[in-house]
Amino acid sequence: MSARANSSTAPVLAGRVPDFFIIGTLKTGTTSLHAMLKHHPQIFMPGLKEPQYLASDLLPRPGHEKKRRERWYPKTLEDYLALFADAGPEQLVGEVTPTYLWSRTAAENIAEMQPDARLIAILREPAEFLRSLHISFLRGGNEAVRDLRKALSLEDARRAGKRIPHSSHRPQLLQYSTHVRYVEQLRRYGERFSQEQMLILIYDDFRADNDATIRRVLRFLELDDDLQLASERLNVSPEYVKIRRAHEMIDSLKTGRSPIVRKTRVTARALTSARMRSAARGGVERIARHRVPPGTDERLMEELRRRFKPEVEALSDYLGRDLVALWGYDDVH
């Protein structure tokens, strides 16, 4: 990793900036870590988790900027700094946005704002991570394709702006394979921050022992690790959160691709108001998010492990830890 950035290059900002960032990744317990750190008297964490402000390549899709889910995200530097205005002078300020590791711009933006920042990342076994991520995107409306194999096959089309669900507010994230390019992502930060500024955790360790992991984080931040902080249950879903074809139906209703919709669109519009149609779509979508999902496609999981074994091997070398054995990739051929 590169030498530590020179703090003299930091811009003069009107307000507190974070001293440390939890940069990723999604679906690794960052919500629980955020909640635990909030209880430490020497730490200030804003109420808003995932401001996403420094991931300038993760702007919402045009037409979605004013939707309710986007309302609370800071749009300006002033809005962003206001999140930390209540921090005490003796407190460390932290920020949690697990898409910063995925982002191609966040590392540079963080380094420019706070060259002395400390960075924390949590990494998860690729195949299981992508399965969990897909479920999360289905629940949040960013994805509508219920089958993970099909969703993975659509990456090229979606990169070209095609086959994107109507409800998808941040379709950049639907490039699933980019989320597990761990070594590339870590090197992006390693070019701007020293090794001493980065703490790389493994999700399996966090799940196995919350307390040991939080103490490790506190020692990394040079804070008192003797305090008993309330453990937070990791947001782990042992079962698939199942979603039926309702998202696809919603998409066809909105775009008019359904044959039934095409035949009845004129009549439907004549008999219903825009508000009624919107409410109906919202009701179907809410029901869809709580349906039971299909079982695990073990064949696909094995294919993903074969596909990403070189990444796991490279990550093991990069971190100096045998993740091949830990994640069961030594049996993948």
C-alpha positions in Angstrom: 0.0 0.0 0.0 1.1 3.6 -0.6 2.5 5.9 2.0 0.1 7.8 4.1 -1.5 10.9 2.4 -0.3 14.3 3.4 -2.8 15.9 5.7 -1.6 19.3 4.5 -3.5 18.7 1.3 -6.8 18.5 3.1 -9.2 21.3 2.0 -10.4 23.7 4.7 -14.1 22.9 5.3 -16.7 24.7 7.3 -17.6 21.9 9.7 -16.5 18.6 11.1 -15.6 15.8 8.7 -15.6 12.1 9.6 -12.4 10.8 11.2 -13.2 7.2 10.1 -15.4 5.5 7.5 -16.9 2.1 7.3 -16.6 1.7 3.6 -18.2 -1.7 3.0 -19.3 -3.9 1.9 -23.1 -4.4 1.7 -24.7 -7.3 3.5 -21.9 -7.8 6.0 -23.3 -6.5 9.2 -22.4 -2.8 8.8 -25.8 -1.8 10.2 -25.1 -3.7 13.4 -21.6 -2.3 13.6 -23.0 1.2 13.2 -25.5 0.6 15.9 -22.9 -0.7 18.3 -20.5 2.1 17.7 -23.2 4.7 18.4 -23.2 3.6 22.0 -19.6 4.5 22.6 -19.2 7.9 24.3 -16.1 8.7 22.4 -17.8 8.2 19.0 -20.3 10.3 17.2 -22.3 8.6 14.5 -25.0 10.5 12.6 -28.6 9.2 12.7 -28.5 8.7 8.9 -26.6 5.6 7.9 -25.3 5.4 4.4 -25.2 9.1 3.3 -23.5 7.9 0.1 -22.4 11.5 -0.6 -18.8 10.7 -1.4 -19.7 8.0 -3.9 -20.3 10.4 -6.8 -20.7 7.6 -9.2 -23.8 6.4 -7.4 -26.3 9.1 -8.1 -29.9 8.0 -8.4 -31.4 7.3 -11.8 -32.9 10.3 -13.6 -36.5 10.6 -12.5 -35.9 9.0 -9.1 -34.1 11.9 -7.4 -37.2 13.2 -5.6 -38.7 9.9 -4.6 -39.2 9.2 -0.9 -36.2 6.8 -0.6 -33.9 9.6 -1.9 -35.3 12.4 0.2 -32.9 12.1 3.1 -29.6 11.8 1.3 -27.4 14.9 1.4 -27.3 16.7 -1.9 -24.7 19.3 -1.1 -21.5 19.5 0.9 -23.3 21.7 3.3 -26.0 19.1 3.8 -23.3 16.4 4.3 -21.3 18.3 6.9 -24.5 19.1 8.7 -24.8 15.4 9.6 -21.8 15.7 11.9 -22.6 19.2 13.4 -23.6 17.8 16.8 -20.4 15.9 17.4 -18.6 16.8 20.6 -15.0 18.2 20.3 -13.5 15.1 22.0 -15.5 12.6 19.9 -14.3 10.8 16.9 -16.8 11.2 14.0 -17.7 8.1 11.9 -19.6 7.6 8.7 -21.0 4.3 7.4 -21.6 3.8 3.6 -21.0 0.2 2.6 -21.1 1.1 -1.1 -17.9 3.2 -0.8 -15.8 0.1 -1.3 -17.6 -0.7 -4.5 -17.5 3.0 -5.7 -14.7 4.0 -8.2 -14.8 7.6 -6.9 -15.2 7.4 -3.1 -11.6 6.6 -2.3 -10.4 9.7 -4.0 -13.2 11.8 -2.5 -12.5 10.6 1.0 -8.7 11.2 0.6 -9.3 14.7 -0.6 -11.7 15.5 2.3 -9.9 13.6 5.1 -6.4 12.3 4.2 -5.9 11.0 7.7 -9.1 9.0 7.7 -9.2 5.5 9.1 -11.1 3.0 7.0 -12.9 -0.2 7.9 -14.1 -2.8 5.4 -15.9 -6.1 6.0 -15.6 -8.8 3.3 -17.9 -11.8 2.7 -17.6 -15.0 0.7 -18.5 -14.1 -2.9 -21.2 -16.6 -3.8 -23.2 -16.3 -0.6 -22.7 -12.5 -0.7 -24.1 -12.2 -4.2 -27.1 -14.3 -3.3 -27.8 -12.1 -0.2 -27.3 -9.0 -2.3 -29.8 -10.1 -4.9 -32.4 -10.7 -2.2 -31.8 -7.3 -0.7 -32.2 -5.6 -4.1 -35.4 -7.5 -4.7 -36.8 -6.4 -1.4 -35.7 -2.8 -2.0 -37.2 -2.6 -5.5 -33.8 -2.1 -7.2 -34.1 -5.5 -8.8 -37.2 -7.2 -10.4 -35.7 -10.4 -11.8 -36.4 -13.0 -9.2 -33.9 -15.6 -10.5 -30.3 -14.8 -9.6 -28.8 -16.7 -12.5 -30.9 -14.6 -14.9 -30.1 -11.4 -13.1 -26.3 -12.2 -13.4 -26.8 -12.9 -17.2 -28.3 -9.4 -17.7 -25.2 -7.5 -16.7 -24.1 -6.7 -20.2 -27.5 -5.6 -21.3 -27.9 -3.4 -18.2 -24.5 -1.9 -18.7 -25.9 -0.7 -22.1 -29.0 0.7 -20.4 -31.4 -2.1 -21.3 -33.5 -4.5 -19.2 -33.4 -2.2 -16.2 -36.4 -2.6 -13.9 -38.7 0.5 -13.9 -38.4 0.8 -10.1 -34.6 0.5 -10.1 -33.4 3.7 -8.5 -29.6 2.9 -8.6 -29.1 0.5 -11.5 -25.3 0.9 -11.4 -25.4 -1.6 -8.5 -27.0 -4.3 -10.6 -23.6 -5.1 -12.0 -23.3 -7.9 -9.5 -19.9 -9.2 -10.4 -18.3 -5.8 -9.7 -19.2 -6.1 -6.1 -16.8 -9.0 -5.4 -13.7 -7.5 -7.1 -12.2 -7.2 -3.6 -8.6 -6.9 -4.5 -9.2 -4.2 -7.1 -11.3 -2.3 -4.6 -8.8 -2.5 -1.8 -6.0 -1.5 -4.1 -8.0 1.6 -5.0 -7.8 2.6 -1.4 -4.3 1.4 -0.9 -3.1 3.9 -3.5 -4.4 6.7 -1.3 -4.1 5.5 2.3 -1.4 3.7 4.3 -1.8 0.1 5.5 -2.0 1.5 9.1 -5.1 3.4 8.1 -7.1 0.4 6.9 -8.7 -2.4 8.9 -10.0 -5.3 6.8 -12.4 -7.6 8.6 -14.0 -10.9 7.6 -17.7 -11.3 7.9 -17.4 -14.9 9.3 -15.4 -13.5 12.3 -18.0 -10.8 13.0 -20.8 -13.4 12.9 -18.8 -15.7 15.2 -17.9 -13.2 17.8 -19.5 -9.7 17.8 -17.7 -8.6 20.9 -14.2 -9.5 19.7 -14.8 -7.7 16.4 -16.0 -4.5 18.1 -13.0 -4.5 20.4 -10.7 -4.9 17.4 -12.4 -1.9 15.8 -12.1 0.2 18.9 -8.4 -0.6 19.2 -7.9 0.3 15.6 -9.6 3.7 16.3 -7.4 4.0 19.4 -10.3 4.2 21.8 -11.3 2.5 25.0 -12.2 -1.1 24.2 -13.1 -2.0 27.8 -16.6 -0.6 27.6 -19.4 -3.1 27.4 -21.3 -2.1 24.3 -24.7 -3.6 23.6 -24.3 -6.3 20.9 -26.6 -5.9 17.9 -28.0 -8.9 16.1 -26.4 -9.1 12.7 -28.9 -8.6 9.9 -28.6 -12.1 8.6 -31.3 -13.9 6.8 -30.8 -17.7 6.9 -33.7 -18.2 4.4 -34.3 -16.6 1.1 -36.7 -13.6 1.3 -38.9 -14.8 -1.5 -40.5 -12.6 -4.1 -42.8 -13.8 -6.8 -43.3 -12.4 -10.2 -45.1 -9.3 -8.8 -42.1 -7.1 -9.5 -42.1 -8.1 -13.2 -45.8 -7.5 -13.3 -45.3 -4.1 -11.8 -42.6 -3.4 -14.4 -44.9 -4.4 -17.2 -47.8 -2.3 -15.8 -45.6 0.8 -15.7 -44.0 0.3 -19.1 -47.0 -1.1 -20.9 -45.1 -4.2 -22.2 -47.7 -6.6 -21.0 -50.1 -7.8 -23.8 -53.0 -7.5 -21.4 -52.0 -4.0 -20.5 -51.6 -3.0 -24.1 -55.1 -4.2 -24.9 -56.8 -2.6 -21.8 -54.6 0.4 -21.3 -57.1 2.9 -22.9 -60.0 1.5 -20.9 -58.1 1.4 -17.7 -56.9 4.9 -18.0 -60.4 6.0 -18.8 -61.8 4.4 -15.7 -59.1 5.1 -13.1 -57.1 8.1 -12.0 -53.3 8.3 -12.0 -53.4 8.3 -8.2 -55.5 5.1 -8.2 -53.2 3.3 -10.6 -50.1 4.4 -8.6 -51.7 3.2 -5.4 -52.6 -0.2 -6.9 -49.1 -0.7 -8.2 -47.7 0.2 -4.7 -50.0 -2.3 -3.1 -48.9 -5.1 -5.3 -45.2 -4.2 -4.8 -45.7 -4.2 -1.0 -47.2 -7.6 -1.1 -44.5 -8.9 -3.4 -41.7 -7.9 -1.0 -43.0 -10.3 1.7 -43.5 -13.4 -0.5 -41.5 -16.5 0.2 -38.5 -17.0 -2.1 -37.3 -20.1 -4.0 -34.8 -22.4 -2.5 -31.1 -22.0 -3.0 -29.8 -23.0 -6.4 -26.8 -25.0 -5.2 -25.7 -25.7 -8.8 -25.4 -21.9 -9.4 -23.6 -21.5 -6.0 -21.0 -24.0 -7.1 -20.6 -22.3 -10.5 -20.1 -18.9 -8.7 -17.5 -20.5 -6.4 -15.6 -21.8 -9.4 -15.9 -18.4 -11.2 -14.6 -16.4 -8.2 -12.0 -18.8 -6.8 -9.2 -16.8 -8.5 -10.5 -13.7 -6.7 -10.5 -15.5 -3.4 -7.0 -16.8 -4.0 -5.8 -13.3 -4.9 -7.5 -11.8 -1.8 -5.8 -14.5 0.4 -2.5 -13.4 -0.9 -3.3 -9.7 -0.6 -4.4 -10.0 3.1 -2.0 -12.8 4.1 -4.9 -15.0 5.3 -6.1 -18.3 4.0 -9.6 -17.4 2.9 -9.5 -20.3 0.4 -9.8 -22.8 3.3 -12.0 -20.6 5.5 -14.6 -20.2 2.7 -14.4 -23.7 1.5 -12.8 -23.0 -1.9 -10.1 -25.6 -1.4 -12.7 -28.1 -2.6 -13.7 -26.1 -5.6 -12.1 -27.4 -8.9 
